[in-house]
């Protein structure tokens, strides 16, 4: 066994001679926040999609908070990524950030970004477009919608989201 002295991208760049500027999405970037709220209706069908927040493809998401009223039947809701209407509106991954989030009871703002096993912590330095390597080989310079998809809605209620990100 050997003692390791391993450095992150930020530290490696800072220790280089001459120092290498680290991209702002990894270090010393400006944090932006997008928030959104939607109202569900008792008449909404299962698999309803509630688009809450729009973020740029070059965003590195740092925090994603979800809150809701008690929405009966919404015991297995997913949080995922969709194309915007301008880009066809298709789903990239409906449960990329979170799977089976229970919002059938009221939920105070709760972190959901790392709930899904697909959100691998080794990808903490990755921008949103880089999290879909089979889809994009470079930044498409477009926006994506972050949405909640519910399994069944039998009550009206409010769903809100706050997403913090760095570009």
Buried (B, 14 or more C-beta within 10 A) or exposed (E): EEEEEEEEEBEEBBEEEEEEEBBEBBBEBEEBEBEBEBEBEEEBEEEBBBBBBBBBBBBBBBEBBBBBBEBBBBBBBBBBBBBBEEEEEEBBBBBBBBBEBEBBEEBEEBEBBEBBEBBEEEEEBBBBBBBBEEEBEEEBEBBBBBBBBBBBBBBBBEBBBBBBBBB
